[in-house]
Amino acid sequence: MATGSNNSKLWTGFSLVAALGAATVARKVLDTTWRATTGKTPPANPADPDVELWEAVAWAAVSGTLIALARMLATRRAAQYYQRSTGHLPAQLQKDPLL
């Protein structure tokens, strides 16, 4: 298996793909749920003054939370897979020995 900076590049690419995939799936689920719940299309730009304030705040809170959680969970799963494949966590996720 690759070592050093190659492992770092492998992890960077692997975690990026996992996070982007999770964010895409979360966004599709969120869009569908928003339409079913509110009967409206999700706001394309919550900062637009034509979007009602309650809708902008709700969209920002719900979408931000759901997408961040999906990305975090996907990255954790990717780290578990990486660890099983290489025998160690990526350097970016290893605990600081001083802590």
N, C-alpha and C positions, 0 to 999 in steps of 0.2 A: 504494500500500500504506500501511497505518497507520504512524504514527511515534511516537517518544517513549514515553509511558506506554502507549499502545495496543499497541505492539510488545511491551512488557513483559507486559501482560495476555495478549496472544496467546500468547507463549512460555510463560507460567505455565500457562495452560489446556492448551496443546498438550503440554507435558512431563508434566503431571499425568495426562492421559488415556493417554499412552504408558506411563508408569510403572505406573499402575493396571492397564492391560490386560496388561502383561508379568507383573506380580505374580500376576494371576488365572490366566493360562495356566501360569505356573511352579507355582503351588499345585496346579492340577489334575494336572499331570504328576507332581509330587512325591507327591501322594496316591495316584495309580495305581501309581507305582513302589514306594512304601512297602508298599502292600497286596500287590503281586506278590512283593516281596523278603521281607517278614516274615510274611505271611499274616494280619496284623492291621490294624485300622483305625488310622490315625495318631492319636496322642494329641490330644484336644480341648484339654486344658490340661496341658502338661508339668509345671507346678508342683504338680499334684494328687499328694498322697502315695501314692495308689493306683497311680499310673503307676510302673513300675519305673525306677530311676535310669538304667540304661544306655539305656533307650528314650527317656527325657526328654532326656538329653544328646545322643543321636544325632539325635533329631528337631530339637532346637533348633539344633544345628550344621549339619545338612544343609539344613533349611528356611531358616534365616537366610542361609546362603551362597547357595543357589540363587536365592532371591527377590531378594536384594541384587544379584546378578550380572544377573539378568533386567531389573531396573529400570534398572541402570546402562547396560546395552547398549541398551535401548529409548530411554533419554534421549539417548544418543549418536547413535542413528539419527535421533531427532527433531531434534536439533541440526543434523545434516547436512542434513536436509530443509529446516529453517528457513533455514539458510545459503544453500542453493541457491535458495530462494524469495525471500529478501530481499536477498541479496548480502553479508550479514554475520552473524556469530554473535549470539545474544542477548547483551545487556549483561551478564547474570549469568555468562556463559561466556567473555567476552573476557579476554585476558591483561592483567594489570596492567602498564602501561608502565614501572613502576619496577623490575620484576623482570628 
